[in-house]
Amino acid sequence: MIIKNIDEVPLQDVDMDGAKDVKVRVLFGPADNAPTFAMRVFEMAPGGHTPFHTHPFEHEAVLLDGDIAVVTEQGDRPLKQRDVILVPPDKKHQFKNLSDTKAARFMCLVPIEYQK
């Protein structure tokens, strides 16, 4: 068993085309020998966002704090704190911090083989 505190896991820059002012904490991943899932917390500065992208796997996310919208080809959907979302494989999506003054955080799970 491994127990960590989110705030003690180092922040890393999100190095993806289209990402703006986003960092990630890999809570559990390959370095922990996690067998199935990688758990990550993304932190977006005011006005920050992930890329508008797709991938061949599902992932689940939960809004921890802040004002975030999930952006899809059908439009933006604002989320409330503690909302959860299932993003199916190959669905274009983006997470966007709607605030100009406050950071926002969400946690997501992905299959371990897709965590770099």
Secondary structure in CASP SS format (residue, H / E / C, confidence):
PFRMAT SS
TARGET T0000
AUTHOR 0000-0000-0000
METHOD secondary structure of the structure
MODEL  1
M C 1.00
I C 1.00
I C 1.00
K C 1.00
N C 1.00
I H 1.00
D H 1.00
E H 1.00
V C 1.00
P C 1.00
L C 1.00
Q E 1.00
D E 1.00
V C 1.00
D C 1.00
M C 1.00
D C 1.00
G C 1.00
A C 1.00
K E 1.00
D E 1.00
V E 1.00
K E 1.00
V E 1.00
R E 1.00
V E 1.00
L E 1.00
F E 1.00
G C 1.00
P H 1.00
A H 1.00
D H 1.00
N C 1.00
A C 1.00
P C 1.00
T C 1.00
F E 1.00
A E 1.00
M E 1.00
R E 1.00
V E 1.00
F E 1.00
E E 1.00
M E 1.00
A E 1.00
P E 1.00
G E 1.00
G E 1.00
H E 1.00
T C 1.00
P C 1.00
F C 1.00
H E 1.00
T C 1.00
H C 1.00
P C 1.00
F C 1.00
E C 1.00
H E 1.00
E E 1.00
A E 1.00
V E 1.00
L E 1.00
L E 1.00
D E 1.00
G C 1.00
D C 1.00
I E 1.00
A E 1.00
V E 1.00
V E 1.00
T E 1.00
E C 1.00
Q C 1.00
G E 1.00
D E 1.00
R E 1.00
P E 1.00
L C 1.00
K C 1.00
Q C 1.00
R C 1.00
D C 1.00
V E 1.00
I E 1.00
L E 1.00
V E 1.00
P C 1.00
P C 1.00
D C 1.00
K C 1.00
K C 1.00
H E 1.00
Q E 1.00
F E 1.00
K E 1.00
N E 1.00
L C 1.00
S C 1.00
D C 1.00
T C 1.00
K C 1.00
A C 1.00
A E 1.00
R E 1.00
F E 1.00
M E 1.00
C E 1.00
L E 1.00
V E 1.00
P E 1.00
I H 1.00
E H 1.00
Y H 1.00
Q C 1.00
K C 1.00
END
